[in-house]
């Protein structure tokens, strides 16, 4: 197939799992013999713009007419079979969907977060799950300043969500949800269920897999409140006060809490803050882990670092809500802690590090889970299936949508407590 991938790349100063997913899917499709081209914008370029051009960027968030014209012309010239849309914020905008309609090319879209129903895409406010805008107008997000703590910065996102809602729902043949938990939230919010299918992100076969018992507990990701970094620090302090777990905590990443994490870890033997690692370093540090910790307080739509750990044969300790519930087989391939509870997180870390034999069994189960559900072969098959269905639907082929895979999606909003010696 001939595929055109549309993506607004996130700022390179911050690690982006979404950028990685796009790059990996492009490489996978090309290796399989498909012709893949990319239409992109880069958020890095905003810094080089004039002050006037920078001030105009928020106006482009709901609609960028220049992008519509440029993309439509390219589509008419190149005639791809399908357009695969990823992120359109802030420089592309939903105008890419109008371009697809102009050129009569079917579009599919991967939903990497919850921006279809929540302006900042997090379903979180003040460190707690929030669904105030789901299924209704996004005025609460503006009132609370949910994007970057600013009402003014939230307005373009709220406007885009409001004016483009129907364009998204009618202009995309297939939405790829990256978890069943995410799909359930979106269906409950009114999105067309027949267009929403679950396609988990895949992870390439890692160059390194765990061979021994591991050397550390690892947090790898953005240093932000929503990722549970402060929760982890509290839990680790409680473990340290009780004598520790015998291995240090390694924290890799950057973000708003970087200075706080650096100050907290300074002078300690049981914590190492290593800053931002490149992809090769990330793969190596995962493979040397006793466990990877993902204590997010927001409802993760996926959880790439958890699957990367699985691929390396490393169990995860993750928050028992959102997508983690379907990714981590609790007690088999990892442990789920009660969301937002430092004692539960500390208990799970203690359990996963206390018994090397059980930890090895969990690592083997995690690897098997990866092979069965998140390998490149599985990812390619699901991509191709989605593309074929979208192409057939636009051409009048009458193909019925693939069956949805709801799995155990949790409660109405994908919220489920994990088990830590208690009930869910």
C-alpha positions as CSV (number, residue, x, y, z in Angstrom):
1,X,0.0,0.0,0.0
2,X,0.9,3.6,-0.4
3,X,0.6,5.4,2.9
4,X,1.0,9.1,3.8
5,X,1.7,9.7,7.5
6,X,0.7,13.0,8.9
7,X,2.3,14.1,12.2
8,X,3.2,17.3,14.2
9,X,6.4,16.3,16.0
10,X,6.7,17.3,19.6
11,X,9.5,19.4,20.9
12,X,12.8,17.4,20.8
13,X,13.8,18.8,24.2
14,X,11.3,16.5,25.8
15,X,11.1,12.7,25.4
16,X,8.1,11.8,23.3
17,X,6.7,8.3,23.2
18,X,4.4,9.5,20.4
19,X,7.2,10.6,18.2
20,X,8.8,7.2,18.8
21,X,5.7,5.3,17.9
22,X,5.3,7.2,14.6
23,X,8.9,6.6,13.6
24,X,8.7,2.9,14.5
25,X,5.5,2.4,12.5
26,X,6.9,4.1,9.5
27,X,10.0,1.9,9.6
28,X,7.9,-1.2,10.1
29,X,5.7,-0.5,7.2
30,X,8.7,0.3,4.9
31,X,10.4,-2.9,5.9
32,X,7.3,-4.8,5.0
33,X,7.4,-3.4,1.5
34,X,4.8,-0.6,1.8
35,X,5.5,2.8,0.3
36,X,5.4,5.3,3.2
37,X,5.9,9.1,3.0
38,X,5.5,11.7,5.7
39,X,3.8,15.1,5.9
40,X,4.9,16.8,9.1
41,X,5.5,19.9,11.0
42,X,7.9,20.3,13.9
43,X,7.2,22.2,17.1
44,X,10.9,22.9,17.4
45,X,10.5,25.5,14.6
46,X,8.3,27.7,16.7
47,X,11.3,29.0,18.6
48,X,12.8,30.3,15.4
49,X,9.8,32.3,14.4
50,X,9.4,36.1,14.7
51,X,7.4,37.4,17.7
52,X,4.4,38.1,15.5
53,X,4.5,34.6,14.0
54,X,4.8,33.1,17.5
55,X,1.8,35.1,18.6
56,X,-0.2,33.7,15.7
57,X,0.4,30.1,16.5
58,X,-2.6,29.7,18.8
59,X,-4.8,30.9,15.9
60,X,-3.6,28.0,13.8
61,X,-4.6,25.4,16.4
62,X,-8.3,25.1,15.4
63,X,-7.6,25.6,11.7
64,X,-4.6,26.1,9.5
65,X,-5.8,26.9,5.9
66,X,-2.3,26.8,4.5
67,X,-1.9,23.2,5.6
68,X,-5.2,22.3,4.0
69,X,-4.1,23.7,0.7
70,X,-0.6,22.2,0.8
71,X,-1.7,18.8,1.9
72,X,-4.6,18.6,-0.6
73,X,-2.3,19.5,-3.5
74,X,0.2,16.8,-2.4
75,X,-2.6,14.2,-2.1
76,X,-3.9,15.0,-5.6
77,X,-0.4,14.6,-7.0
78,X,0.8,11.5,-5.2
79,X,-2.6,9.7,-4.7
80,X,-1.8,7.6,-1.6
81,X,-4.1,4.7,-0.8
82,X,-4.6,6.0,2.8
83,X,-3.6,8.9,5.1
84,X,-2.6,8.0,8.6
85,X,-3.0,11.0,11.0
86,X,-1.3,11.1,14.3
87,X,-0.8,14.4,16.2
88,X,-2.0,17.7,14.6
89,X,-1.3,20.1,17.5
90,X,-0.3,22.9,17.2
91,X,0.9,23.5,13.6
92,X,-1.2,21.2,11.4
93,X,-4.7,21.4,12.9
94,X,-7.8,19.3,11.8
95,X,-7.5,21.1,8.4
96,X,-5.6,17.9,7.4
97,X,-9.0,16.1,7.4
98,X,-10.5,18.6,5.0
99,X,-7.5,18.1,2.7
100,X,-8.2,14.4,2.7
101,X,-11.8,15.0,1.9
102,X,-10.8,17.5,-0.9
103,X,-8.6,14.8,-2.5
104,X,-11.0,11.9,-1.7
105,X,-8.4,9.9,0.1
106,X,-9.5,7.9,3.2
107,X,-8.0,8.8,6.5
108,X,-7.3,6.8,9.7
109,X,-6.1,8.3,12.9
110,X,-4.3,7.0,15.9
111,X,-5.6,8.5,19.2
112,X,-2.6,8.7,21.4
113,X,-4.4,10.5,24.2
114,X,-7.8,11.9,25.1
115,X,-7.8,15.2,23.1
116,X,-11.1,14.2,21.4
117,X,-12.9,14.7,24.7
118,X,-10.5,16.7,26.9
119,X,-8.6,19.8,25.7
120,X,-5.2,18.9,27.3
121,X,-5.8,15.2,26.5
122,X,-5.1,14.0,30.1
123,X,-8.4,13.5,31.7
124,X,-6.8,14.9,34.9
125,X,-7.0,18.1,36.9
126,X,-5.1,18.9,40.1
127,X,-3.5,15.5,40.2
128,X,-6.8,13.6,40.1
129,X,-8.9,12.0,37.3
130,X,-11.3,14.5,35.8
131,X,-14.1,13.9,33.2
132,X,-15.9,17.2,33.5
133,X,-15.6,18.0,29.8
134,X,-16.3,14.5,28.6
135,X,-19.5,14.3,26.6
136,X,-20.2,18.0,26.9
137,X,-18.7,21.4,26.0
138,X,-15.1,22.0,27.1
139,X,-15.8,25.2,29.0
140,X,-14.7,23.7,32.4
141,X,-11.2,23.2,30.9
142,X,-11.0,26.9,30.1
143,X,-12.4,27.9,33.5
144,X,-9.8,25.7,35.2
145,X,-6.9,26.6,32.8
146,X,-6.3,22.9,32.3
147,X,-3.6,23.3,29.6
148,X,-0.3,24.5,31.2
149,X,-2.3,26.1,34.1
150,X,-3.5,28.9,31.8
151,X,-7.0,29.8,30.7
152,X,-5.6,31.7,27.7
153,X,-3.5,28.8,26.5
154,X,-6.5,26.4,27.0
155,X,-8.8,28.5,24.8
156,X,-7.4,27.4,21.4
157,X,-7.6,23.7,22.4
158,X,-11.2,24.1,23.6
159,X,-12.2,26.0,20.5
160,X,-10.6,23.3,18.3
161,X,-12.4,20.5,20.2
162,X,-15.7,22.3,19.9
163,X,-15.7,23.3,16.2
164,X,-13.9,20.2,14.9
165,X,-15.7,17.5,16.8
166,X,-18.0,16.5,14.0
167,X,-15.3,16.8,11.4
168,X,-13.1,14.3,13.3
169,X,-16.0,11.9,13.8
170,X,-17.2,12.0,10.2
171,X,-13.9,12.5,8.4
172,X,-12.0,9.5,9.7
173,X,-12.8,6.1,8.5
174,X,-11.0,4.3,11.3
175,X,-9.8,5.5,14.7
176,X,-7.0,3.4,16.3
177,X,-7.4,3.4,20.0
178,X,-4.2,2.4,21.8
179,X,-6.1,0.6,24.6
180,X,-9.5,-0.8,25.3
181,X,-9.7,1.5,28.4
182,X,-9.3,4.5,26.1
183,X,-11.9,3.2,23.6
184,X,-14.5,2.8,26.4
185,X,-14.0,6.4,27.5
186,X,-14.4,7.6,23.9
187,X,-17.5,5.5,23.2
188,X,-19.1,6.7,26.4
189,X,-18.4,10.2,25.3
190,X,-20.4,9.7,22.1
191,X,-17.7,8.9,19.5
192,X,-18.9,6.5,16.8
193,X,-18.2,3.1,18.2
194,X,-18.2,1.4,14.8
195,X,-15.2,3.5,13.8
196,X,-13.1,2.9,17.0
197,X,-10.9,-0.2,17.0
198,X,-8.2,-1.2,19.5
199,X,-4.7,-1.3,18.1
200,X,-2.1,-1.4,20.8
201,X,1.3,0.2,20.0
202,X,4.0,-2.3,19.2
203,X,7.6,-2.2,20.5
204,X,10.5,-3.3,18.3
205,X,12.5,-6.3,19.4
206,X,15.0,-4.9,21.9
207,X,18.7,-5.2,21.4
208,X,19.2,-6.1,25.1
209,X,17.1,-8.4,27.3
210,X,17.6,-9.0,31.0
211,X,19.9,-11.9,31.7
212,X,20.4,-11.7,35.5
213,X,18.4,-10.5,38.4
214,X,18.7,-6.8,37.6
215,X,20.6,-4.0,39.3
216,X,18.0,-1.3,40.1
217,X,14.3,-0.2,40.1
218,X,13.8,2.1,37.2
219,X,11.5,5.1,36.5
220,X,11.9,6.1,32.9
221,X,9.7,9.0,31.5
222,X,8.7,12.6,31.8
223,X,9.2,14.1,35.2
224,X,5.7,15.5,35.7
225,X,3.0,15.4,38.4
226,X,0.7,13.4,36.1
227,X,3.3,10.7,35.7
228,X,3.3,10.0,39.5
229,X,6.9,11.2,40.1
230,X,6.0,12.8,43.5
231,X,4.1,9.7,44.4
232,X,7.1,7.6,43.7
233,X,9.4,9.9,45.8
234,X,7.1,9.6,48.7
235,X,6.8,5.8,48.4
236,X,10.6,5.4,48.0
237,X,11.2,7.6,51.1
238,X,8.9,5.3,53.1
239,X,10.8,2.2,51.8
240,X,14.1,3.8,52.7
241,X,12.9,4.6,56.2
242,X,12.0,0.9,56.6
243,X,15.5,-0.3,55.5
244,X,15.2,-0.1,51.7
245,X,14.8,-2.9,49.1
246,X,18.5,-3.7,48.5
247,X,18.8,-2.0,45.1
248,X,18.8,1.7,44.1
249,X,16.1,3.7,42.3
250,X,17.3,5.1,39.0
251,X,15.3,8.0,37.6
252,X,15.8,8.8,33.9
253,X,14.0,11.7,32.1
254,X,13.4,15.4,32.2
255,X,10.4,17.6,32.7
256,X,8.8,20.2,35.0
257,X,9.9,18.4,38.2
258,X,13.5,18.0,37.1
259,X,15.0,20.4,39.7
260,X,12.8,18.9,42.5
261,X,13.9,15.4,41.6
262,X,17.6,16.5,41.4
263,X,17.4,18.1,44.8
264,X,15.6,15.1,46.3
265,X,18.2,12.6,45.0
266,X,21.3,14.6,45.7
267,X,23.7,13.0,48.2
268,X,21.7,9.7,48.4
269,X,23.1,6.2,47.9
270,X,19.7,4.7,47.2
271,X,18.7,7.0,44.4
272,X,20.4,8.1,41.1
273,X,19.0,10.7,38.9
274,X,20.7,10.3,35.5
275,X,18.8,12.9,33.3
276,X,17.7,12.3,29.8
277,X,18.9,9.1,28.1
278,X,19.1,8.5,24.4
279,X,17.1,5.5,23.0
280,X,20.1,3.1,23.2
281,X,20.7,4.0,26.8
282,X,17.0,3.6,27.6
283,X,17.0,0.1,26.2
284,X,20.1,-0.8,28.2
285,X,18.9,0.6,31.5
286,X,15.6,-1.2,31.1
287,X,17.4,-4.5,30.5
288,X,19.4,-4.0,33.7
289,X,16.3,-3.4,35.9
290,X,14.7,-5.5,38.6
291,X,11.5,-3.8,37.7
292,X,10.2,-0.7,35.9
293,X,7.8,1.6,37.8
294,X,5.0,3.4,36.1
295,X,3.0,5.1,38.9
296,X,0.9,7.6,36.7
297,X,-1.8,9.4,38.5
298,X,-3.6,10.2,35.2
299,X,-5.4,7.6,33.1
300,X,-2.7,6.6,30.7
301,X,-4.1,5.7,27.3
302,X,-1.3,3.2,26.8
303,X,2.0,2.9,28.7
304,X,4.9,2.4,26.3
305,X,7.6,2.0,29.0
306,X,5.7,-0.9,30.4
307,X,5.7,-2.7,27.1
308,X,9.3,-1.9,26.5
309,X,10.0,-3.6,29.9
310,X,8.0,-6.6,28.8
311,X,10.0,-6.9,25.7
312,X,13.2,-7.0,27.8
313,X,11.7,-9.6,30.1
314,X,11.3,-7.2,33.0
315,X,8.2,-7.0,35.2
316,X,6.5,-3.7,35.8
317,X,4.9,-2.0,38.8
318,X,2.1,0.2,37.5
319,X,-0.9,2.1,38.7
320,X,-4.0,0.0,38.6
321,X,-6.1,2.2,36.3
322,X,-6.4,3.2,32.7
323,X,-4.5,1.1,30.1
324,X,-2.2,-0.4,32.7
325,X,-5.0,-2.7,33.8
326,X,-5.0,-4.5,30.4
327,X,-1.2,-4.3,29.8
328,X,0.0,-5.7,33.2
329,X,-1.2,-9.1,34.2
330,X,-1.4,-8.4,37.9
331,X,0.6,-11.0,39.9
332,X,1.7,-12.7,36.8
333,X,3.8,-10.4,34.6
334,X,4.0,-7.5,37.1
335,X,2.0,-5.8,39.9
336,X,-0.7,-3.1,40.0
337,X,-0.8,-0.7,42.9
338,X,-3.8,1.3,44.1
339,X,-3.6,4.6,42.1
340,X,-2.4,7.6,44.1
341,X,-1.5,5.6,47.2
342,X,2.2,5.7,48.2
343,X,1.9,2.9,50.7
344,X,0.4,0.6,48.0
345,X,3.1,1.6,45.6
346,X,5.8,1.0,48.2
347,X,4.3,-2.4,49.0
348,X,4.4,-3.5,45.4
349,X,8.0,-2.3,44.9
350,X,9.0,-4.3,48.0
351,X,7.2,-7.4,46.8
352,X,8.6,-7.3,43.3
353,X,12.2,-6.9,44.6
354,X,12.0,-9.3,47.6
355,X,11.8,-12.7,45.8
356,X,14.3,-13.1,42.9
357,X,12.8,-16.4,41.8
358,X,9.3,-14.9,41.6
359,X,10.7,-11.9,39.9
360,X,12.3,-14.1,37.2
361,X,9.0,-15.9,36.6
362,X,7.2,-12.5,36.2
363,X,9.9,-11.5,33.8
364,X,9.4,-14.6,31.6
365,X,5.6,-14.0,31.7
366,X,6.1,-10.4,30.7
367,X,8.2,-11.4,27.7
368,X,5.6,-13.9,26.6
369,X,2.9,-11.2,26.9
370,X,5.0,-9.0,24.7
371,X,5.5,-11.7,22.0
372,X,1.8,-12.4,21.9
373,X,0.4,-8.9,21.9
374,X,3.0,-6.2,21.2
375,X,5.6,-7.5,18.8
376,X,6.3,-5.9,15.4
377,X,4.5,-8.8,13.6
378,X,1.3,-8.2,15.6
379,X,1.6,-4.4,15.1
380,X,2.0,-4.8,11.4
381,X,-1.0,-7.1,11.0
382,X,-3.2,-4.6,12.9
383,X,-2.0,-1.6,10.9
384,X,-2.6,-3.4,7.6
385,X,-6.0,-4.6,8.7
386,X,-7.0,-1.0,9.6
387,X,-5.8,0.4,6.4
388,X,-7.5,-2.2,4.3
389,X,-10.8,-1.6,6.1
390,X,-10.6,2.1,5.6
391,X,-9.8,1.8,1.9
392,X,-12.6,-0.6,1.4
393,X,-15.0,1.6,3.3
394,X,-14.2,4.7,1.2
395,X,-14.3,2.8,-2.1
396,X,-17.7,1.3,-1.3
397,X,-16.3,-2.2,-0.8
398,X,-18.7,-2.7,2.0
399,X,-16.2,-4.2,4.4
400,X,-17.6,-4.5,7.9
401,X,-15.5,-3.0,10.7
402,X,-13.2,-5.4,12.6
403,X,-14.7,-6.5,15.9
404,X,-13.9,-4.3,18.8
405,X,-11.7,-5.8,21.5
406,X,-13.0,-4.3,24.8
407,X,-11.2,-6.7,27.1
408,X,-11.3,-5.7,30.7
409,X,-11.6,-2.0,30.3
410,X,-12.3,-1.1,33.9
411,X,-15.2,1.1,35.0
412,X,-17.1,3.7,33.0
413,X,-14.0,5.9,32.9
414,X,-11.4,3.2,32.7
415,X,-10.6,3.6,36.4
416,X,-9.9,0.5,38.4
417,X,-7.9,0.0,41.6
418,X,-5.0,-2.4,41.5
419,X,-4.5,-5.3,43.8
420,X,-2.0,-5.0,46.5
421,X,-3.1,-7.6,48.9
422,X,-6.6,-6.1,48.9
423,X,-9.6,-5.8,46.6
424,X,-10.0,-4.1,43.3
